């Protein structure tokens, strides 16, 4: 077949066929009666082989090697193609994410686009100061997209930068609750802690519901931050976790303060006292009993007073003195 007919039947342009010829990749091996070069059946099969290999992402040089070198290692080339394809997908996915975030910021012009791009790059900087400045800049006219803030706060290890990111997230229109919920599902406990601490600064019902879910987390730190946040919101669900925190000495002062604040809610004081007394009954050691006695100081009601009277006769002198001191304070009030 002549080049024009081969182009029509194969779908490969005549220009590309001439390019293959110039490279020595596919050369017509026959000639017709008029002296024109013709493609043999074998030449046409080679064209289809070239096109098949090109569709895998091989360069023309690699295609030539694959077809002409008997010792060419096909498996090594395929492995390399897999690696290159993964790298390309990662780059394109990163680009797509960046473009979506720019679109989410609803830029009004190219100046806004450039500002968002600069902020996104700053959030990924190696400098904590640069990342913190980017987070604080989110309150300006062109804000940092919420998705970028959530990704940044879930991965941030610097406490100052993390605080700025949580502040920025709480001030955003969206709040990022749904995205932070994905963080709560992370297999990494540190990421779940960051998600809970961010939710703690978002004062809406969605965040409160997610914090309640976090009370069942297997990690004590996640449960603790969730309980403290819920206690500040007046959620009685947090009481058992807060009691455990007092007994175990984990943020026990904050936990006791949260219990004291919750005790002011109608009907909560006796429930909190019951929780503290039950924890005492489960064989708490002297240090835990002292902390539990201190926590009872801010719980109103006769039930708490009776528990303190009993603790004032504790076999451990430190526990007894603590309970007696708390009772004197209560009487003075």
KOLFI-792377 format. One line per 3 residues: number of its first residue (from 1); for each residue x, y, z of C-alpha. Coordinates in steps of 0.25 Angstrom, whole numbers. Layout:
N
NUM	X,Y,Z ~ ...
***
This chain:
333
1	0,0,0 ~ 4,14,-3 ~ 6,24,9
4	-7,31,6 ~ -15,18,7 ~ -8,14,19
7	-11,27,26 ~ -26,26,23 ~ -27,11,28
10	-18,12,40 ~ -22,26,45 ~ -7,30,46
13	-5,43,38 ~ 4,43,26 ~ 12,53,32
16	15,44,44 ~ 18,32,35 ~ 28,41,28
19	34,44,42 ~ 35,30,46 ~ 42,27,32
22	52,38,35 ~ 55,32,49 ~ 57,18,43
25	45,14,52 ~ 36,9,41 ~ 41,9,26
28	33,4,14 ~ 41,-8,9 ~ 34,-10,-4
31	33,-3,-18 ~ 22,-4,-28 ~ 23,-4,-43
34	24,11,-44 ~ 36,11,-34 ~ 28,17,-22
37	31,11,-9 ~ 20,2,-3 ~ 17,-2,11
40	17,-18,12 ~ 8,-25,22 ~ 19,-26,32
43	22,-11,31 ~ 7,-9,34 ~ 8,-18,46
46	20,-11,51 ~ 12,3,50 ~ 1,-3,59
49	12,-8,69 ~ 18,6,69 ~ 5,12,72
52	2,2,83 ~ 15,5,90 ~ 13,20,89
55	-1,18,95 ~ 6,13,108 ~ 14,26,109
58	27,21,102 ~ 36,31,94 ~ 39,28,80
61	53,25,84 ~ 48,15,94 ~ 38,9,84
64	50,7,74 ~ 58,0,85 ~ 46,-9,89
67	44,-13,75 ~ 58,-15,70 ~ 66,-20,82
70	65,-35,85 ~ 70,-33,99 ~ 61,-21,103
73	56,-23,117 ~ 41,-21,115 ~ 38,-23,130
76	48,-12,134 ~ 42,-3,124 ~ 27,-5,129
79	32,-3,144 ~ 38,10,140 ~ 25,14,132
82	17,11,145 ~ 26,19,153 ~ 26,31,143
85	11,30,142 ~ 9,30,157 ~ 18,43,158
88	10,49,147 ~ -3,46,154 ~ 2,52,167
91	7,65,160 ~ -6,66,153 ~ -15,63,165
94	-7,74,173 ~ -10,84,162 ~ -24,80,161
97	-25,82,177 ~ -18,95,176 ~ -28,100,164
100	-40,95,172 ~ -35,103,184 ~ -33,116,176
103	-47,114,170 ~ -53,112,184 ~ -47,126,188
106	-55,132,177 ~ -45,142,172 ~ -50,154,165
109	-37,156,156 ~ -23,151,154 ~ -18,159,165
112	-27,151,175 ~ -22,138,168 ~ -8,142,170
115	-11,145,185 ~ -17,132,187 ~ -6,125,180
118	4,132,189 ~ -4,129,202 ~ -5,114,198
121	10,113,195 ~ 13,120,209 ~ 4,110,216
124	14,99,210 ~ 26,107,214 ~ 37,100,223
127	37,113,231 ~ 28,113,243 ~ 27,128,243
130	23,128,228 ~ 12,118,231 ~ 7,126,243
133	6,139,235 ~ -1,131,224 ~ -11,126,234
136	-13,140,240 ~ -15,146,226 ~ -27,138,224
139	-36,149,230 ~ -32,158,218 ~ -40,161,206
142	-36,148,199 ~ -37,137,209 ~ -29,124,209
145	-39,113,204 ~ -44,105,216 ~ -39,92,210
148	-25,97,210 ~ -27,102,224 ~ -32,88,229
151	-21,81,222 ~ -11,90,228 ~ -16,89,242
154	-17,74,242 ~ -2,73,238 ~ 3,84,246
157	13,81,258 ~ 17,95,262 ~ 8,99,273
160	8,114,270 ~ 5,111,255 ~ -6,101,259
163	-12,112,268 ~ -13,122,257 ~ -18,112,247
166	-29,108,257 ~ -33,122,259 ~ -33,124,244
169	-42,112,242 ~ -52,116,253 ~ -53,130,246
172	-56,124,232 ~ -70,124,227 ~ -70,109,225
175	-63,105,238 ~ -58,92,231 ~ -66,82,240
178	-68,72,229 ~ -54,72,225 ~ -49,71,240
181	-59,59,241 ~ -49,52,232 ~ -38,56,241
184	-45,49,252 ~ -45,36,244 ~ -30,37,242
187	-22,24,247 ~ -12,34,253 ~ -15,38,267
190	-8,52,266 ~ -16,55,254 ~ -29,52,261
193	-24,61,273 ~ -22,73,263 ~ -36,70,258
196	-42,71,271 ~ -35,83,276 ~ -39,90,263
199	-54,86,265 ~ -53,91,279 ~ -52,105,274
202	-64,104,264 ~ -76,108,272 ~ -87,101,264
205	-96,88,265 ~ -88,80,255 ~ -75,82,262
208	-82,78,276 ~ -87,66,269 ~ -74,62,264
211	-68,65,278 ~ -78,55,284 ~ -73,44,274
214	-59,47,278 ~ -62,43,293 ~ -62,28,288
217	-48,30,282 ~ -38,19,286 ~ -27,30,289
220	-28,37,303 ~ -23,50,298 ~ -34,51,287
223	-45,47,297 ~ -39,57,307 ~ -39,69,297
226	-53,66,293 ~ -58,65,307 ~ -52,78,311
229	-58,85,299 ~ -72,78,302 ~ -71,82,316
232	-69,97,312 ~ -82,95,304 ~ -90,90,316
235	-91,76,310 ~ -93,65,321 ~ -88,54,312
238	-74,59,315 ~ -75,56,330 ~ -70,41,330
241	-57,45,322 ~ -55,57,331 ~ -56,49,344
244	-46,39,338 ~ -36,51,334 ~ -37,56,349
247	-34,42,354 ~ -23,39,344 ~ -16,52,346
250	-18,56,331 ~ -21,71,330 ~ -27,69,343
253	-28,83,347 ~ -35,87,334 ~ -44,75,335
256	-48,79,350 ~ -51,93,345 ~ -60,87,334
259	-67,78,344 ~ -69,91,353 ~ -75,99,341
262	-84,87,338 ~ -89,86,352 ~ -96,99,351
265	-106,93,341 ~ -119,89,347 ~ -119,74,351
268	-104,72,348 ~ -97,74,362 ~ -102,60,367
271	-99,53,354 ~ -85,59,355 ~ -83,55,369
274	-88,41,367 ~ -78,40,356 ~ -67,44,365
277	-71,35,377 ~ -72,23,367 ~ -58,26,363
280	-53,26,377 ~ -60,13,380 ~ -53,7,368
283	-40,6,377 ~ -33,20,373 ~ -19,22,379
286	-16,33,389 ~ -12,43,378 ~ -25,40,370
289	-33,42,383 ~ -27,55,386 ~ -30,60,372
292	-44,55,373 ~ -46,62,386 ~ -41,75,380
295	-51,73,369 ~ -62,71,379 ~ -59,85,384
298	-67,92,373 ~ -78,83,372 ~ -90,88,380
301	-100,80,388 ~ -101,71,401 ~ -96,59,393
304	-83,65,390 ~ -82,70,404 ~ -84,55,410
307	-74,50,400 ~ -64,60,405 ~ -67,57,420
310	-64,42,417 ~ -51,46,410 ~ -47,54,422
313	-45,41,430 ~ -37,35,419 ~ -26,26,423
316	-16,34,415 ~ -13,47,423 ~ -11,55,410
319	-25,51,405 ~ -31,54,419 ~ -25,68,420
322	-29,71,406 ~ -43,67,408 ~ -44,75,422
325	-38,87,415 ~ -49,87,404 ~ -60,85,414
328	-55,97,422 ~ -55,105,409 ~ -69,100,406
331	-74,104,420 ~ -68,118,419 ~ -76,121,406
***
